[in-house]
């Protein structure tokens, strides 16, 4: 499967990130379910770049996103990744633990990844809505 690549200029990308962050903060601020510390909660997730993931089969697909099994992680070390300086100590620990435990004793994937469909980037308004939806969904998990 070949995937089309779409990218925005850095200034536009930063503007989108800011918009999504503000929109999610507004939603979370009025939520009775999601904690006010949602940005702090994000610090506990082990972050991986797409190139570090060894994706397996497609598990599901929705209007905005696709979900794939993670069969493992690339052998790239943290220092070879482009953003390790932004990770917290907890994120470094979580990355190591996830890499060491990607599959169970029967070889089945323990993790999945959900990411926005490339077609979402063709329309900035839909992309922002889909990104907000994905961030808010992650807060429930």
Secondary structure, DSSP 4 states (H G I P E B T S, - for coil): ---------HHHHHHHHHHHHHHHHHHHHT-SSS-TTHHHHHTTSPP--GGGEEEEEEEEE-SSEEEEEEEEE-S--GGGSTTGGG--HHHHHHHHHHHHTSB-TTS-B-EEEEEE-GGGGGSHHHHHHHHHHHHHHHHH-
